[in-house]
Every structure is written in structure tokens, then in C-alpha cells.
Amino acid sequence: MKLIPIALLSLLHLYIGWQILPALPGAAAPLLFGVALLAAFLTMTLAMARRGRHRSQAVADRWSWAGMLAFGMFGITLTLTLLRELALLVAPADWAADSALAVPAAALTAT
């Protein structure tokens, strides 16, 4: 397995965390979102690494499903994070915390 896709994937997850985590209010929300980002990254990485290496087709299908679900949620979260950053260029400063909460909530709803 090549390391370039994993490196790019990790950098994009770090970018999402860098943009969203500091703006989330309280102590629990950043922790939960950070754990969810890490879990998504690990699921995607393991799904890519283990592709085609299972004896059982059922196990391979489960890893594939979990990886695709994580990739979908990652794509939505990245898109919403980029749109949030563009909107913050023209939006009032007090909108940052609300929009940071909206990104994971919308990603969960859309996935």
C-alpha cells in the first residue's frame, strides 16, 4: 500500500481538526469530534490496507462498508469545512462557533 494517499488523508483530517476543533464550544464537543475524526481516519486506513486480504467474504464486506461510510462522512465534512472557511471571510466573527457546531451536525445528518 502506498503511503502518499495515507499522508494526504492524514493531512486533510488534520486540516479539518485545525479549523473546527478550536471553534467548538465547551470541553466535550471538541473531544468527541476529535475522537470521531481519529476513528474515521483509522477506519478508512484499515479498510484500504485490508482490502482483499480477508479469507471470509463477510468480513471483507463489513470492512468495505465501514470504509465507504467513513469516506463519505469525511468527504462531506471536508466540503462543509471548506465552505465554512469561505463563509467566515464575509460573515460576522460571532458566527464561528455556531458554524463549527453545524459542520459535524450536518455531516452526520447527510451521512
C-alpha positions, 0 to 999 in steps of 0.5 A, spaced: 500 500 500 502 506 498 503 511 503 502 518 499 494 517 499 495 515 507 499 522 508 494 526 504 488 523 508 492 524 514 493 531 512 486 533 510 483 530 517 488 534 520 486 540 516 479 539 518 481 538 526 485 545 525 479 549 523 473 546 527 476 543 533 478 550 536 471 553 534 467 548 538 464 550 544 465 547 551 470 541 553 466 535 550 464 537 543 471 538 541 473 531 544 468 527 541 469 530 534 476 529 535 475 522 537 470 521 531 475 524 526 481 519 529 476 513 528 474 515 521 481 516 519 483 509 522 477 506 519 478 508 512 486 506 513 484 499 515 479 498 510 484 500 504 490 496 507 485 490 508 482 490 502 482 483 499 486 480 504 480 477 508 479 469 507 471 470 509 467 474 504 463 477 510 468 480 513 471 483 507 464 486 506 463 489 513 470 492 512 468 495 505 462 498 508 465 501 514 470 504 509 465 507 504 461 510 510 467 513 513 469 516 506 463 519 505 462 522 512 469 525 511 468 527 504 462 531 506 465 534 512 471 536 508 466 540 503 462 543 509 469 545 512 471 548 506 465 552 505 465 554 512 472 557 511 469 561 505 463 563 509 467 566 515 471 571 510 464 575 509 460 573 515 460 576 522 466 573 527 460 571 532 458 566 527 464 561 528 462 557 533 455 556 531 458 554 524 463 549 527 457 546 531 453 545 524 459 542 520 459 535 524 451 536 525 450 536 518 455 531 516 452 526 520 445 528 518 447 527 510 451 521 512 
